[in-house]
Amino acid sequence: MDKVSLPLPAIRCLSKEEAAQYLGIGVTLLTELEIPYIKLGRRCLYDRVDLDAWIEEYKQGEHGRAKKEATWPKPKKESTGDKILASGGLQQRSQTAKEYAKALGLKTGKMPKHC
């Protein structure tokens, strides 16, 4: 009889570099994201099933697309008086800083502006 060769099954466990390539990210980011892995000796292996599950969980969590579609809540009239005040501009220097410098015996003349 003729031997029929069957194709090899897809590799399920990936190295760190292969897992990063599979997700389309860098190895450093893969490490920072704390994606689950299997430790065999010194090697870290990533299971494709775990990677796919992690992606689905990530999409549903606070970082994924699902949360980006939420809109900002509208302010209540009683809390803002129906006006939202602008922020920024000149800010007064803390009087505490002047008093502290005086207590230390430092000059309390004009101080350089904050950048």
Backbone hydrogen bonds, N-H to C=O, Kabsch-Sander energy under -0.5 kcal/mol:
donor,donor_aa,acceptor,acceptor_aa,energy
4,V,2,D,-0.5
5,S,3,K,-0.6
6,L,4,V,-0.5
14,L,46,Y,-3.0
19,A,15,S,-2.8
20,A,16,K,-2.1
21,Q,17,E,-2.1
22,Y,18,E,-2.5
23,L,19,A,-2.1
24,G,20,A,-1.2
25,I,20,A,-2.6
30,L,26,G,-2.0
31,T,27,V,-2.0
32,E,28,T,-2.2
33,L,29,L,-2.1
34,E,31,T,-1.0
35,I,30,L,-0.9
38,I,45,L,-3.4
40,L,38,I,-0.6
40,L,43,R,-2.6
41,G,39,K,-0.5
43,R,40,L,-2.1
45,L,38,I,-3.3
45,L,43,R,-0.6
46,Y,14,L,-3.1
47,D,45,L,-0.5
48,R,12,R,-2.2
51,L,47,D,-2.3
52,D,48,R,-2.6
53,A,49,V,-2.2
54,W,50,D,-2.6
55,I,51,L,-2.1
56,E,52,D,-2.0
57,E,53,A,-2.3
58,Y,54,W,-2.7
59,K,55,I,-2.3
60,Q,56,E,-1.3
61,G,57,E,-1.2
64,G,58,Y,-0.7
64,G,61,G,-0.7
66,A,59,K,-1.2
67,K,64,G,-0.7
68,K,64,G,-0.7
68,K,65,R,-0.7
69,E,65,R,-0.8
70,A,67,K,-1.2
79,S,76,K,-0.5
80,T,76,K,-1.5
81,G,77,K,-2.5
82,D,77,K,-0.6
83,K,80,T,-1.3
85,L,83,K,-0.6
98,K,94,S,-1.0
99,E,95,Q,-2.2
100,Y,96,T,-2.6
101,A,97,A,-2.3
102,K,98,K,-2.2
103,A,99,E,-2.2
104,L,100,Y,-1.7
105,G,101,A,-0.5
105,G,102,K,-0.9
106,L,101,A,-2.9
